């Protein structure tokens, strides 16, 4: 098994566990008598721990050795799952959620992903980098969806052994801690050359051109993610419920279909990038998706709205692997993990800012306000990205047929 395959499998295991956690964490805490306030604190603490961990690997990852940091992050995650199973009090749950990088968001984000991408870029030839990144993102999303389908595991535990539901939830989280050991084994087997930065300095780059490039990409990522915060899944599902009265069961099917289209689109993004270039693929798939979003509040039937929404979902995530590949391509090897980490941190911060603003806008201006605001911010991001970076080409596009 080569380094890329090990990274794929380890990310798949982690994403499946994250997908399951995103569904059952609140249910498990409620079964133990904890309220919504505690759930919010636990989820917030886990995301804060993930952001802190991402900041650390962004700063030290290229200098300290990526494999060692991957092993440490994965071990902490296993301890986090174990703590959910065993922690007796809310205060201890919050503390261990932070230290254990507990991800209640449901999507695999955090320091391990940043390190994975830095290592993938290091083992990939320039011509293969976007393909590897697209495959990685595809595996993440598919594994996360499969993990979410495991929400019935506590019931299966109770069918096998007549235990209280709380005990069944604890058993599932203990199982997740054990399953995370698979990722530890996979990471431990990575070649030293792939996982250790050696002479790479890491940290903040001294080259002012590189600093400006990373700063520009981070600022644009923040703008895009604020727009994404306006369009969080919970916001969109609420809009469908209020506008057309879609039942929860129908919304579940709708968003499962949306995630499936997201996953398939990653493979299409890689093919488009080979033909048109990374920046063009990012911009000219993203812009039409915003157009579909702007049209969504104007349609009069649920079926038309569903069609527009799914058309948007088939395009909107194509910029994810292409952007990751582009960031890795246009930054030096010694600052690659730093660049990927910084953009990952501002993306999380942007989501955190956009989501509450969406609630304010919805209350003050109507339920369609977040759709318009989110689409407008994403259009602004696309235009600014194209203007700022259309001449900054990754190595595989230098001297090629791509035109600006």
Secondary structure, DSSP 4 states (H G I P E B T S, - for coil): --HHHHHHHHHHHHHHHHHHHHHHHHHHHHHTT--HHHHHHHHHHHHHHHHHHHHHHHHHHHHH-HHHHHHHHHHHHHHHHHHHHH--SHHHHHHHHHHTT---SSS--SHHHHHHHHHHHHHS-GGGHHHHHHHHHHHHHHHHHHHHGGGGHHHHHHHHS---HHHHHHHHHHHHHHHHHHHHHHHHTS-HHHH--TT---SS-S-HHHHHHHHHHHHHHHHHHHHHHHT-HHHHHHHHHHHH---HHHHHHHHHHHHHHHHHHHHHHHHHHHHH-HHHHHHHHHHHHHHHHHHHTT--SHHHHHHHHHHHHHHHTHHHHHHHHHHHHSS-GGGHHHHHHHHHHHHHHHHHHHHHHHHHHHHHH-TTHHHHHHHHHHHHHHHHHHHHHTT---GGGTTSS---
